[in-house]
Amino acid sequence: MTHTHALSTSSESSFLHIAAIKTNSKTLLRLMGLGLVTGKDIEVLRNRKGDIVLGNGNSRISLGRSIAEKIMVHEASQ
């Protein structure tokens, strides 16, 4: 069984699979517009005290910690 955890707790250079997004519909629509949807594979480029920077294909996305806490992920199969 795959261990699911919040994106905010992920380490840098992790390749992850988005398992669920637990937020309101307004925020969910904004995340969808950025290409962050359930089933998507992402890479954590930076996770420090403030924001979290993700690699999504050729794009770089910066998320605040409060939103990253609502995105549930697990290790991506490579």
N, CA, C and O atoms as a CHARMM CRD file, in Angstrom:
* protein
*
  312
    1    1 MET  N      0.83900  -1.18900   0.00000 PROA 1      0.00000
    2    1 MET  CA     0.00000   0.00000   0.00000 PROA 1      0.00000
    3    1 MET  C      0.88000   1.24700   0.00000 PROA 1      0.00000
    4    1 MET  O      1.92700   1.27600   0.64700 PROA 1      0.00000
    5    2 THR  N      0.45700   2.25800  -0.71600 PROA 2      0.00000
    6    2 THR  CA     1.23100   3.48500  -0.87000 PROA 2      0.00000
    7    2 THR  C      0.92600   4.45800   0.27000 PROA 2      0.00000
    8    2 THR  O     -0.23200   4.68400   0.62200 PROA 2      0.00000
    9    3 HSD  N      1.97800   5.02100   0.83000 PROA 3      0.00000
   10    3 HSD  CA     1.83600   5.99800   1.91600 PROA 3      0.00000
   11    3 HSD  C      1.51800   7.37600   1.31600 PROA 3      0.00000
   12    3 HSD  O      2.29900   7.91200   0.53000 PROA 3      0.00000
   13    4 THR  N      0.38500   7.93200   1.68800 PROA 4      0.00000
   14    4 THR  CA    -0.01900   9.26200   1.21700 PROA 4      0.00000
   15    4 THR  C      0.26000  10.28600   2.31100 PROA 4      0.00000
   16    4 THR  O     -0.01100  10.04600   3.48800 PROA 4      0.00000
   17    5 HSD  N      0.80900  11.43800   1.90300 PROA 5      0.00000
   18    5 HSD  CA     1.12200  12.50700   2.84300 PROA 5      0.00000
   19    5 HSD  C      0.91000  13.86400   2.16800 PROA 5      0.00000
   20    5 HSD  O      0.72200  13.94200   0.95400 PROA 5      0.00000
   21    6 ALA  N      0.94300  14.92300   2.96700 PROA 6      0.00000
   22    6 ALA  CA     0.76100  16.27300   2.43200 PROA 6      0.00000
   23    6 ALA  C      1.99000  16.70300   1.64300 PROA 6      0.00000
   24    6 ALA  O      3.11800  16.39700   2.03000 PROA 6      0.00000
   25    7 LEU  N      1.77800  17.40400   0.55000 PROA 7      0.00000
   26    7 LEU  CA     2.87100  17.92100  -0.27300 PROA 7      0.00000
   27    7 LEU  C      3.83200  18.76800   0.55300 PROA 7      0.00000
   28    7 LEU  O      5.03800  18.75400   0.30600 PROA 7      0.00000
   29    8 SER  N      3.31500  19.49800   1.52400 PROA 8      0.00000
   30    8 SER  CA     4.14700  20.39100   2.33800 PROA 8      0.00000
   31    8 SER  C      5.22200  19.64900   3.12700 PROA 8      0.00000
   32    8 SER  O      6.20200  20.26500   3.54700 PROA 8      0.00000
   33    9 THR  N      5.06500  18.34500   3.34000 PROA 9      0.00000
   34    9 THR  CA     6.04200  17.56700   4.10800 PROA 9      0.00000
   35    9 THR  C      7.03900  16.82900   3.21800 PROA 9      0.00000
   36    9 THR  O      7.88500  16.09100   3.72100 PROA 9      0.00000
   37   10 SER  N      6.95100  17.01900   1.91900 PROA 10     0.00000
   38   10 SER  CA     7.80700  16.29600   0.96800 PROA 10     0.00000
   39   10 SER  C      9.19900  16.91300   0.89800 PROA 10     0.00000
   40   10 SER  O      9.37000  18.12100   1.06000 PROA 10     0.00000
   41   11 SER  N     10.18300  16.06300   0.65400 PROA 11     0.00000
   42   11 SER  CA    11.55300  16.55200   0.56600 PROA 11     0.00000
   43   11 SER  C     11.88700  17.00500  -0.85500 PROA 11     0.00000
   44   11 SER  O     11.24300  16.60000  -1.82300 PROA 11     0.00000
   45   12 GLU  N     12.89700  17.84500  -0.95000 PROA 12     0.00000
   46   12 GLU  CA    13.33700  18.34100  -2.25100 PROA 12     0.00000
   47   12 GLU  C     13.83400  17.19000  -3.11900 PROA 12     0.00000
   48   12 GLU  O     14.35500  16.19900  -2.60700 PROA 12     0.00000
   49   13 SER  N     13.67500  17.32300  -4.41200 PROA 13     0.00000
   50   13 SER  CA    14.06400  16.32700  -5.41400 PROA 13     0.00000
   51   13 SER  C     13.18700  15.07800  -5.39800 PROA 13     0.00000
   52   13 SER  O     13.55900  14.05500  -5.97300 PROA 13     0.00000
   53   14 SER  N     12.01800  15.15300  -4.73900 PROA 14     0.00000
   54   14 SER  CA    11.07700  14.02700  -4.73000 PROA 14     0.00000
   55   14 SER  C     10.23000  14.05500  -5.99300 PROA 14     0.00000
   56   14 SER  O      9.79500  15.11600  -6.44100 PROA 14     0.00000
   57   15 PHE  N     10.00000  12.87500  -6.56300 PROA 15     0.00000
   58   15 PHE  CA     9.05700  12.72800  -7.66400 PROA 15     0.00000
   59   15 PHE  C      7.78200  12.15300  -7.08200 PROA 15     0.00000
   60   15 PHE  O      7.78700  11.06000  -6.51500 PROA 15     0.00000
   61   16 LEU  N      6.68300  12.89300  -7.22300 PROA 16     0.00000
   62   16 LEU  CA     5.44200  12.55500  -6.53600 PROA 16     0.00000
   63   16 LEU  C      4.26200  12.44900  -7.49000 PROA 16     0.00000
   64   16 LEU  O      4.28700  12.96900  -8.60600 PROA 16     0.00000
   65   17 HSD  N      3.23400  11.76400  -7.02200 PROA 17     0.00000
   66   17 HSD  CA     1.98000  11.59500  -7.74700 PROA 17     0.00000
   67   17 HSD  C      0.88600  12.24000  -6.89800 PROA 17     0.00000
   68   17 HSD  O      0.76100  11.93000  -5.71400 PROA 17     0.00000
   69   18 ILE  N      0.09800  13.12800  -7.48700 PROA 18     0.00000
   70   18 ILE  CA    -0.97500  13.77400  -6.74000 PROA 18     0.00000
   71   18 ILE  C     -2.12700  12.78500  -6.57000 PROA 18     0.00000
   72   18 ILE  O     -2.74300  12.36300  -7.54800 PROA 18     0.00000
   73   19 ALA  N     -2.41100  12.41900  -5.31300 PROA 19     0.00000
   74   19 ALA  CA    -3.45700  11.44200  -5.00900 PROA 19     0.00000
   75   19 ALA  C     -4.80700  12.11500  -4.76900 PROA 19     0.00000
   76   19 ALA  O     -5.84300  11.57000  -5.15000 PROA 19     0.00000
   77   20 ALA  N     -4.80700  13.29700  -4.14000 PROA 20     0.00000
   78   20 ALA  CA    -6.05400  14.00500  -3.83500 PROA 20     0.00000
   79   20 ALA  C     -5.74600  15.46500  -3.54100 PROA 20     0.00000
   80   20 ALA  O     -4.64700  15.81500  -3.11200 PROA 20     0.00000
   81   21 ILE  N     -6.74200  16.30700  -3.78300 PROA 21     0.00000
   82   21 ILE  CA    -6.63800  17.72400  -3.43200 PROA 21     0.00000
   83   21 ILE  C     -7.85000  18.04400  -2.56900 PROA 21     0.00000
   84   21 ILE  O     -8.99100  17.96400  -3.02400 PROA 21     0.00000
   85   22 LYS  N     -7.58600  18.41000  -1.31400 PROA 22     0.00000
   86   22 LYS  CA    -8.64300  18.61600  -0.32900 PROA 22     0.00000
   87   22 LYS  C     -8.78200  20.10100  -0.02800 PROA 22     0.00000
   88   22 LYS  O     -8.27600  20.59300   0.98100 PROA 22     0.00000
   89   23 THR  N     -9.47500  20.81000  -0.91600 PROA 23     0.00000
   90   23 THR  CA    -9.64200  22.25200  -0.74700 PROA 23     0.00000
   91   23 THR  C    -10.99200  22.67700  -1.31300 PROA 23     0.00000
   92   23 THR  O    -11.73300  21.86100  -1.86200 PROA 23     0.00000
   93   24 ASN  N    -11.29600  23.94400  -1.17500 PROA 24     0.00000
   94   24 ASN  CA   -12.57000  24.44700  -1.69600 PROA 24     0.00000
   95   24 ASN  C    -12.52200  24.54000  -3.22500 PROA 24     0.00000
   96   24 ASN  O    -11.45100  24.47800  -3.82800 PROA 24     0.00000
   97   25 SER  N    -13.67900  24.68700  -3.82600 PROA 25     0.00000
   98   25 SER  CA   -13.76300  24.64700  -5.29000 PROA 25     0.00000
   99   25 SER  C    -13.03300  25.81100  -5.95900 PROA 25     0.00000
  100   25 SER  O    -12.49600  25.64000  -7.05300 PROA 25     0.00000
  101   26 LYS  N    -13.00100  26.97900  -5.33700 PROA 26     0.00000
  102   26 LYS  CA   -12.30100  28.12800  -5.91900 PROA 26     0.00000
  103   26 LYS  C    -10.79900  27.84600  -6.02400 PROA 26     0.00000
  104   26 LYS  O    -10.19100  28.08200  -7.06900 PROA 26     0.00000
  105   27 THR  N    -10.21300  27.34800  -4.95300 PROA 27     0.00000
  106   27 THR  CA    -8.78300  27.02200  -4.96300 PROA 27     0.00000
  107   27 THR  C     -8.50900  25.85600  -5.89400 PROA 27     0.00000
  108   27 THR  O     -7.49900  25.85000  -6.59800 PROA 27     0.00000
  109   28 LEU  N     -9.39500  24.87100  -5.90900 PROA 28     0.00000
  110   28 LEU  CA    -9.23500  23.72200  -6.79600 PROA 28     0.00000
  111   28 LEU  C     -9.20300  24.16100  -8.25700 PROA 28     0.00000
  112   28 LEU  O     -8.39600  23.65400  -9.03600 PROA 28     0.00000
  113   29 LEU  N    -10.06300  25.09000  -8.63400 PROA 29     0.00000
  114   29 LEU  CA   -10.07600  25.60100 -10.00900 PROA 29     0.00000
  115   29 LEU  C     -8.76600  26.31800 -10.34600 PROA 29     0.00000
  116   29 LEU  O     -8.25700  26.19000 -11.46000 PROA 29     0.00000
  117   30 ARG  N     -8.22200  27.06900  -9.39000 PROA 30     0.00000
  118   30 ARG  CA    -6.94100  27.75100  -9.63000 PROA 30     0.00000
  119   30 ARG  C     -5.81700  26.74400  -9.80700 PROA 30     0.00000
  120   30 ARG  O     -4.96300  26.91300 -10.67700 PROA 30     0.00000
  121   31 LEU  N     -5.81100  25.68900  -8.98000 PROA 31     0.00000
  122   31 LEU  CA    -4.78600  24.65900  -9.10800 PROA 31     0.00000
  123   31 LEU  C     -4.92100  23.91700 -10.43000 PROA 31     0.00000
  124   31 LEU  O     -3.91900  23.58400 -11.06200 PROA 31     0.00000
  125   32 MET  N     -6.14300  23.65800 -10.84700 PROA 32     0.00000
  126   32 MET  CA    -6.37000  23.00600 -12.13800 PROA 32     0.00000
  127   32 MET  C     -5.83300  23.87000 -13.27100 PROA 32     0.00000
  128   32 MET  O     -5.26800  23.35100 -14.23300 PROA 32     0.00000
  129   33 GLY  N     -6.00400  25.17300 -13.16500 PROA 33     0.00000
  130   33 GLY  CA    -5.48900  26.10200 -14.16800 PROA 33     0.00000
  131   33 GLY  C     -3.96800  26.07900 -14.26000 PROA 33     0.00000
  132   33 GLY  O     -3.39700  26.39700 -15.30300 PROA 33     0.00000
  133   34 LEU  N     -3.31200  25.69700 -13.15500 PROA 34     0.00000
  134   34 LEU  CA    -1.85300  25.57800 -13.12600 PROA 34     0.00000
  135   34 LEU  C     -1.39000  24.19000 -13.56800 PROA 34     0.00000
  136   34 LEU  O     -0.19200  23.92600 -13.66400 PROA 34     0.00000
  137   35 GLY  N     -2.35400  23.31100 -13.83700 PROA 35     0.00000
  138   35 GLY  CA    -2.01700  21.95300 -14.26100 PROA 35     0.00000
  139   35 GLY  C     -1.83700  20.98000 -13.11700 PROA 35     0.00000
  140   35 GLY  O     -1.37000  19.85900 -13.32300 PROA 35     0.00000
  141   36 LEU  N     -2.20300  21.39400 -11.90400 PROA 36     0.00000
  142   36 LEU  CA    -2.09000  20.51900 -10.73700 PROA 36     0.00000
  143   36 LEU  C     -3.43900  19.84600 -10.49500 PROA 36     0.00000
  144   36 LEU  O     -4.35200  20.43900  -9.92000 PROA 36     0.00000
  145   37 VAL  N     -3.54100  18.61000 -10.94000 PROA 37     0.00000
  146   37 VAL  CA    -4.79100  17.85500 -10.82800 PROA 37     0.00000
  147   37 VAL  C     -4.48200  16.46800 -10.27000 PROA 37     0.00000
  148   37 VAL  O     -3.34200  16.00700 -10.32900 PROA 37     0.00000
  149   38 THR  N     -5.48800  15.81900  -9.73700 PROA 38     0.00000
  150   38 THR  CA    -5.34800  14.45200  -9.25600 PROA 38     0.00000
  151   38 THR  C     -4.86200  13.57000 -10.40100 PROA 38     0.00000
  152   38 THR  O     -5.39100  13.62800 -11.51100 PROA 38     0.00000
  153   39 GLY  N     -3.86000  12.75900 -10.12100 PROA 39     0.00000
  154   39 GLY  CA    -3.29400  11.87600 -11.13000 PROA 39     0.00000
  155   39 GLY  C     -2.03600  12.40000 -11.80100 PROA 39     0.00000
  156   39 GLY  O     -1.38300  11.66900 -12.54500 PROA 39     0.00000
  157   40 LYS  N     -1.68800  13.65200 -11.55100 PROA 40     0.00000
  158   40 LYS  CA    -0.51800  14.28300 -12.18100 PROA 40     0.00000
  159   40 LYS  C      0.75800  13.94400 -11.41100 PROA 40     0.00000
  160   40 LYS  O      0.74100  13.88900 -10.18100 PROA 40     0.00000
  161   41 ASP  N      1.85900  13.71700 -12.12200 PROA 41     0.00000
  162   41 ASP  CA     3.16900  13.52400 -11.50500 PROA 41     0.00000
  163   41 ASP  C      3.90800  14.85500 -11.47900 PROA 41     0.00000
  164   41 ASP  O      3.90300  15.59300 -12.46400 PROA 41     0.00000
  165   42 ILE  N      4.54200  15.15800 -10.34900 PROA 42     0.00000
  166   42 ILE  CA     5.25600  16.42300 -10.16000 PROA 42     0.00000
  167   42 ILE  C      6.59700  16.14900  -9.48600 PROA 42     0.00000
  168   42 ILE  O      6.83300  15.05600  -8.96900 PROA 42     0.00000
  169   43 GLU  N      7.46800  17.15000  -9.49700 PROA 43     0.00000
  170   43 GLU  CA     8.75300  17.07300  -8.80900 PROA 43     0.00000
  171   43 GLU  C      8.85500  18.25200  -7.84500 PROA 43     0.00000
  172   43 GLU  O      8.51500  19.37900  -8.20400 PROA 43     0.00000
  173   44 VAL  N      9.32100  17.99800  -6.62900 PROA 44     0.00000
  174   44 VAL  CA     9.55300  19.06400  -5.65700 PROA 44     0.00000
  175   44 VAL  C     10.96500  19.59800  -5.90400 PROA 44     0.00000
  176   44 VAL  O     11.94900  18.89100  -5.68800 PROA 44     0.00000
  177   45 LEU  N     11.05400  20.84400  -6.35500 PROA 45     0.00000
  178   45 LEU  CA    12.34700  21.46300  -6.62300 PROA 45     0.00000
  179   45 LEU  C     12.89700  22.17500  -5.39600 PROA 45     0.00000
  180   45 LEU  O     14.10600  22.18400  -5.16300 PROA 45     0.00000
  181   46 ARG  N     12.00100  22.77400  -4.61100 PROA 46     0.00000
  182   46 ARG  CA    12.43000  23.46900  -3.39100 PROA 46     0.00000
  183   46 ARG  C     11.32200  23.38300  -2.35200 PROA 46     0.00000
  184   46 ARG  O     10.14900  23.58800  -2.66500 PROA 46     0.00000
  185   47 ASN  N     11.69600  23.08200  -1.12700 PROA 47     0.00000
  186   47 ASN  CA    10.74500  23.06600  -0.01800 PROA 47     0.00000
  187   47 ASN  C     11.47900  23.59100   1.20400 PROA 47     0.00000
  188   47 ASN  O     12.16300  22.85500   1.91600 PROA 47     0.00000
  189   48 ARG  N     11.31400  24.86900   1.41900 PROA 48     0.00000
  190   48 ARG  CA    11.97000  25.50100   2.56200 PROA 48     0.00000
  191   48 ARG  C     10.89800  26.03900   3.48800 PROA 48     0.00000
  192   48 ARG  O      9.75000  25.60300   3.40600 PROA 48     0.00000
  193   49 LYS  N     11.22700  26.94900   4.34500 PROA 49     0.00000
  194   49 LYS  CA    10.26700  27.44100   5.33700 PROA 49     0.00000
  195   49 LYS  C      9.06500  28.14800   4.73200 PROA 49     0.00000
  196   49 LYS  O      7.98300  28.12300   5.31900 PROA 49     0.00000
  197   50 GLY  N      9.22400  28.76700   3.59000 PROA 50     0.00000
  198   50 GLY  CA     8.12600  29.51800   2.98700 PROA 50     0.00000
  199   50 GLY  C      7.40100  28.73500   1.91900 PROA 50     0.00000
  200   50 GLY  O      6.63400  27.81900   2.21200 PROA 50     0.00000
  201   51 ASP  N      7.65100  29.10100   0.68600 PROA 51     0.00000
  202   51 ASP  CA     6.94300  28.49400  -0.43600 PROA 51     0.00000
  203   51 ASP  C      7.54400  27.15300  -0.83700 PROA 51     0.00000
  204   51 ASP  O      8.62900  26.77200  -0.39700 PROA 51     0.00000
  205   52 ILE  N      6.80800  26.45900  -1.67900 PROA 52     0.00000
  206   52 ILE  CA     7.24800  25.19500  -2.25400 PROA 52     0.00000
  207   52 ILE  C      7.26000  25.37900  -3.76500 PROA 52     0.00000
  208   52 ILE  O      6.26400  25.81400  -4.34400 PROA 52     0.00000
  209   53 VAL  N      8.37100  25.05300  -4.40800 PROA 53     0.00000
  210   53 VAL  CA     8.48300  25.19200  -5.86000 PROA 53     0.00000
  211   53 VAL  C      8.42600  23.80400  -6.47100 PROA 53     0.00000
  212   53 VAL  O      9.17700  22.90500  -6.09100 PROA 53     0.00000
  213   54 LEU  N      7.51200  23.64700  -7.43700 PROA 54     0.00000
  214   54 LEU  CA     7.29400  22.37100  -8.10200 PROA 54     0.00000
  215   54 LEU  C      7.70200  22.45000  -9.55600 PROA 54     0.00000
  216   54 LEU  O      7.61300  23.50600 -10.18300 PROA 54     0.00000
  217   55 GLY  N      8.14400  21.33700 -10.08300 PROA 55     0.00000
  218   55 GLY  CA     8.35300  21.19100 -11.50900 PROA 55     0.00000
  219   55 GLY  C      7.16800  20.41800 -12.06500 PROA 55     0.00000
  220   55 GLY  O      6.84700  19.32600 -11.59700 PROA 55     0.00000
  221   56 ASN  N      6.52800  20.99600 -13.06400 PROA 56     0.00000
  222   56 ASN  CA     5.36300  20.37800 -13.69300 PROA 56     0.00000
  223   56 ASN  C      5.63300  20.40900 -15.19300 PROA 56     0.00000
  224   56 ASN  O      5.24300  21.35100 -15.88100 PROA 56     0.00000
  225   57 GLY  N      6.30400  19.37300 -15.69500 PROA 57     0.00000
  226   57 GLY  CA     6.72600  19.40800 -17.09000 PROA 57     0.00000
  227   57 GLY  C      7.80500  20.46000 -17.24700 PROA 57     0.00000
  228   57 GLY  O      8.80800  20.42800 -16.53400 PROA 57     0.00000
  229   58 ASN  N      7.61400  21.40200 -18.18000 PROA 58     0.00000
  230   58 ASN  CA     8.57000  22.48800 -18.38300 PROA 58     0.00000
  231   58 ASN  C      8.25300  23.70900 -17.53700 PROA 58     0.00000
  232   58 ASN  O      8.96800  24.70900 -17.60500 PROA 58     0.00000
  233   59 SER  N      7.19500  23.64400 -16.74500 PROA 59     0.00000
  234   59 SER  CA     6.76400  24.78000 -15.92700 PROA 59     0.00000
  235   59 SER  C      7.30000  24.67800 -14.50900 PROA 59     0.00000
  236   59 SER  O      7.57800  23.58600 -14.01200 PROA 59     0.00000
  237   60 ARG  N      7.44100  25.82300 -13.87000 PROA 60     0.00000
  238   60 ARG  CA     7.78500  25.90300 -12.45700 PROA 60     0.00000
  239   60 ARG  C      6.63000  26.58900 -11.76000 PROA 60     0.00000
  240   60 ARG  O      6.15200  27.62700 -12.21600 PROA 60     0.00000
  241   61 ILE  N      6.17600  26.01100 -10.65200 PROA 61     0.00000
  242   61 ILE  CA     5.02700  26.54500  -9.92400 PROA 61     0.00000
  243   61 ILE  C      5.42600  26.74000  -8.47300 PROA 61     0.00000
  244   61 ILE  O      5.99800  25.84300  -7.85400 PROA 61     0.00000
  245   62 SER  N      5.12700  27.90600  -7.93400 PROA 62     0.00000
  246   62 SER  CA     5.39200  28.19500  -6.53000 PROA 62     0.00000
  247   62 SER  C      4.05800  28.20900  -5.78100 PROA 62     0.00000
  248   62 SER  O      3.12000  28.90500  -6.17100 PROA 62     0.00000
  249   63 LEU  N      3.98900  27.42700  -4.69800 PROA 63     0.00000
  250   63 LEU  CA     2.78100  27.35600  -3.87900 PROA 63     0.00000
  251   63 LEU  C      3.10000  27.75900  -2.44700 PROA 63     0.00000
  252   63 LEU  O      4.18600  27.48700  -1.93500 PROA 63     0.00000
  253   64 GLY  N      2.14400  28.40400  -1.81800 PROA 64     0.00000
  254   64 GLY  CA     2.27200  28.69700  -0.39600 PROA 64     0.00000
  255   64 GLY  C      2.08900  27.42900   0.41500 PROA 64     0.00000
  256   64 GLY  O      1.45600  26.47700  -0.04200 PROA 64     0.00000
  257   65 ARG  N      2.63300  27.41600   1.60200 PROA 65     0.00000
  258   65 ARG  CA     2.57900  26.24300   2.46800 PROA 65     0.00000
  259   65 ARG  C      1.14500  25.84500   2.80500 PROA 65     0.00000
  260   65 ARG  O      0.85200  24.65100   2.87400 PROA 65     0.00000
  261   66 SER  N      0.24700  26.79600   3.01400 PROA 66     0.00000
  262   66 SER  CA    -1.13100  26.45100   3.39300 PROA 66     0.00000
  263   66 SER  C     -1.85400  25.68000   2.28100 PROA 66     0.00000
  264   66 SER  O     -2.66000  24.79500   2.56600 PROA 66     0.00000
  265   67 ILE  N     -1.57200  26.00900   1.03600 PROA 67     0.00000
  266   67 ILE  CA    -2.18300  25.26600  -0.08000 PROA 67     0.00000
  267   67 ILE  C     -1.50000  23.90800  -0.22300 PROA 67     0.00000
  268   67 ILE  O     -2.17200  22.90900  -0.48200 PROA 67     0.00000
  269   68 ALA  N     -0.19100  23.85400  -0.06000 PROA 68     0.00000
  270   68 ALA  CA     0.54700  22.59900  -0.18900 PROA 68     0.00000
  271   68 ALA  C      0.10900  21.57300   0.85800 PROA 68     0.00000
  272   68 ALA  O      0.21500  20.36800   0.63000 PROA 68     0.00000
  273   69 GLU  N     -0.38100  22.04600   1.99700 PROA 69     0.00000
  274   69 GLU  CA    -0.87900  21.13400   3.03300 PROA 69     0.00000
  275   69 GLU  C     -2.15800  20.42600   2.61100 PROA 69     0.00000
  276   69 GLU  O     -2.50400  19.38900   3.17800 PROA 69     0.00000
  277   70 LYS  N     -2.85900  20.96300   1.63600 PROA 70     0.00000
  278   70 LYS  CA    -4.12700  20.39600   1.19000 PROA 70     0.00000
  279   70 LYS  C     -3.98100  19.45000  -0.01000 PROA 70     0.00000
  280   70 LYS  O     -4.95400  18.83900  -0.45100 PROA 70     0.00000
  281   71 ILE  N     -2.75300  19.33800  -0.53000 PROA 71     0.00000
  282   71 ILE  CA    -2.48700  18.45700  -1.67100 PROA 71     0.00000
  283   71 ILE  C     -1.84700  17.18300  -1.14900 PROA 71     0.00000
  284   71 ILE  O     -0.74100  17.21100  -0.61000 PROA 71     0.00000
  285   72 MET  N     -2.54200  16.06800  -1.30800 PROA 72     0.00000
  286   72 MET  CA    -2.06300  14.77700  -0.81600 PROA 72     0.00000
  287   72 MET  C     -1.32300  14.05300  -1.95200 PROA 72     0.00000
  288   72 MET  O     -1.82500  13.94900  -3.07100 PROA 72     0.00000
  289   73 VAL  N     -0.12400  13.55900  -1.63600 PROA 73     0.00000
  290   73 VAL  CA     0.74300  12.94500  -2.65300 PROA 73     0.00000
  291   73 VAL  C      1.31500  11.62800  -2.14700 PROA 73     0.00000
  292   73 VAL  O      1.25500  11.32700  -0.95500 PROA 73     0.00000
  293   74 HSD  N      1.86500  10.85600  -3.06400 PROA 74     0.00000
  294   74 HSD  CA     2.66900   9.69100  -2.71100 PROA 74     0.00000
  295   74 HSD  C      3.78000   9.56900  -3.74400 PROA 74     0.00000
  296   74 HSD  O      3.73400  10.20900  -4.79400 PROA 74     0.00000
  297   75 GLU  N      4.77300   8.74900  -3.44300 PROA 75     0.00000
  298   75 GLU  CA     5.91400   8.58400  -4.34500 PROA 75     0.00000
  299   75 GLU  C      5.42800   8.10400  -5.70500 PROA 75     0.00000
  300   75 GLU  O      4.59500   7.20200  -5.79300 PROA 75     0.00000
  301   76 ALA  N      5.95100   8.71300  -6.76400 PROA 76     0.00000
  302   76 ALA  CA     5.56900   8.33200  -8.13700 PROA 76     0.00000
  303   76 ALA  C      6.34400   7.09500  -8.53700 PROA 76     0.00000
  304   76 ALA  O      7.51000   6.94400  -8.17200 PROA 76     0.00000
  305   77 SER  N      5.70100   6.20400  -9.28900 PROA 77     0.00000
  306   77 SER  CA     6.42200   5.05100  -9.82800 PROA 77     0.00000
  307   77 SER  C      7.22400   5.52300 -11.02600 PROA 77     0.00000
  308   77 SER  O      6.70200   6.21400 -11.90200 PROA 77     0.00000
  309   78 GLN  N      8.47800   5.15100 -11.06000 PROA 78     0.00000
  310   78 GLN  CA     9.33400   5.64200 -12.14200 PROA 78     0.00000
  311   78 GLN  C      9.70200   4.57100 -13.10200 PROA 78     0.00000
  312   78 GLN  O     10.41900   4.82800 -14.06800 PROA 78     0.00000
